[in-house]
Amino acid sequence: NYVLSKYGAQGVNTFYAKIDDKNSDLLELFSKAAGFRNCSSEHISLLDVSKVKQFENDDNFSIRPFKNSDSFNVSELYNDLIFSHFRYSLLKKSKEFRDDICKGLSRIYSFKYVIEDKQNKRLVGYFRIATEDNYNYCLEVFTYQPYLNLLENIIHFANAQIQRRKTDFKLYFHNKKYQSNFDTINQK
């Protein structure tokens, strides 16, 4: 109530809370007592890369490191993938994807990449590999539906990038149910 009152009085009209669905009491408190609506859920699962098929490299697409100048296109991609009825609550601005100047001081270390269509130089995907402890790595992938066939290659690419730095690690896949390609990714 304090947070809602204080920041609501300052004009904030959207609040976002992540709650582990195993904590049903807290989920009930936020939804019933505080008036939050349950937008959706996110799933994190351990990947066994040896069971993920790898396709031939597609010469039509390139994977390159993310640059801050890509942030506008990445935010458009991210926002396009959100179901329209959740978009207002979960929308991200381009500055939320930018790397800070003092990036090295963050507790989360991440590598960001974009997937670009070589023919028209259009950004068709984005993925981020992040870790807090340099052992557990989390892979987030945002890509338009027609390019989901690149998902297996993205997983192998991410695994190779981590292996260049570490030999012992775990790779998790972070999937967001409020995105339109959740079901397709979940089936893969």
Solvent accessible surface area in square Angstrom, and as a share of the most:
residue,aa,sasa,rsa
1,N,144,0.74
2,Y,156,0.59
3,V,79,0.45
4,L,49,0.24
5,S,74,0.47
6,K,82,0.35
7,Y,89,0.34
8,G,34,0.33
9,A,92,0.71
10,Q,122,0.54
11,G,60,0.57
12,V,63,0.36
13,N,116,0.59
14,T,50,0.29
15,F,61,0.26
16,Y,119,0.45
17,A,43,0.34
18,K,137,0.58
19,I,40,0.20
20,D,87,0.45
21,D,106,0.55
22,K,178,0.76
23,N,68,0.35
24,S,70,0.45
25,D,114,0.59
26,L,66,0.33
27,L,57,0.29
28,E,91,0.41
29,L,99,0.49
30,F,56,0.24
31,S,45,0.29
32,K,158,0.67
33,A,74,0.57
34,A,33,0.26
35,G,63,0.61
36,F,46,0.19
37,R,135,0.49
38,N,107,0.55
39,C,28,0.17
40,S,37,0.24
41,S,42,0.27
42,E,49,0.22
43,H,80,0.36
44,I,107,0.55
45,S,63,0.41
46,L,102,0.51
47,L,37,0.18
48,D,72,0.37
49,V,22,0.13
50,S,103,0.66
51,K,164,0.70
52,V,30,0.17
53,K,137,0.58
54,Q,111,0.49
55,F,101,0.42
56,E,156,0.70
57,N,126,0.65
58,D,49,0.26
59,D,115,0.59
60,N,92,0.47
61,F,37,0.15
62,S,33,0.21
63,I,59,0.30
64,R,55,0.20
65,P,89,0.56
66,F,19,0.08
67,K,112,0.47
68,N,55,0.28
69,S,89,0.57
70,D,9,0.05
71,S,2,0.01
72,F,124,0.52
73,N,68,0.35
74,V,0,0.00
75,S,7,0.04
76,E,81,0.36
77,L,1,0.01
78,Y,4,0.02
79,N,22,0.11
80,D,78,0.40
81,L,6,0.03
82,I,2,0.01
83,F,82,0.34
84,S,83,0.54
85,H,121,0.54
86,F,28,0.12
87,R,82,0.30
88,Y,154,0.58
89,S,27,0.18
90,L,13,0.06
91,L,91,0.45
92,K,70,0.30
93,K,130,0.55
94,S,33,0.21
95,K,140,0.59
96,E,99,0.44
97,F,13,0.05
98,R,118,0.43
99,D,40,0.21
100,D,109,0.57
101,I,180,0.91
102,C,82,0.49
103,K,77,0.32
104,G,74,0.71
105,L,153,0.76
106,S,64,0.41
107,R,172,0.63
108,I,56,0.28
109,Y,119,0.45
110,S,10,0.07
111,F,19,0.08
112,K,29,0.12
113,Y,19,0.07
114,V,0,0.00
115,I,3,0.01
116,E,28,0.12
117,D,20,0.10
118,K,96,0.41
119,Q,171,0.76
120,N,88,0.45
121,K,144,0.61
122,R,112,0.41
123,L,16,0.08
124,V,0,0.00
125,G,0,0.00
126,Y,4,0.02
127,F,0,0.00
128,R,63,0.23
129,I,0,0.00
130,A,11,0.09
131,T,7,0.04
132,E,115,0.52
133,D,80,0.41
134,N,81,0.41
135,Y,78,0.30
136,N,56,0.29
137,Y,2,0.01
138,C,31,0.19
139,L,0,0.00
140,E,21,0.09
141,V,6,0.03
142,F,10,0.04
143,T,1,0.01
144,Y,46,0.18
145,Q,90,0.40
146,P,103,0.65
147,Y,36,0.14
148,L,5,0.02
149,N,87,0.45
150,L,14,0.07
151,L,4,0.02
152,E,17,0.08
153,N,18,0.09
154,I,1,0.01
155,I,10,0.05
156,H,36,0.16
157,F,59,0.25
158,A,0,0.00
159,N,22,0.11
160,A,46,0.36
161,Q,19,0.08
162,I,0,0.00
163,Q,103,0.46
164,R,173,0.63
165,R,111,0.40
166,K,54,0.23
167,T,137,0.80
168,D,91,0.47
169,F,35,0.15
170,K,80,0.34
171,L,5,0.03
172,Y,54,0.20
173,F,14,0.06
174,H,23,0.10
175,N,8,0.04
176,K,14,0.06
177,K,98,0.41
178,Y,10,0.04
179,Q,5,0.02
180,S,57,0.37
181,N,1,0.00
182,F,12,0.05
183,D,93,0.48
184,T,42,0.25
185,I,10,0.05
186,N,92,0.47
187,Q,154,0.69
188,K,117,0.50
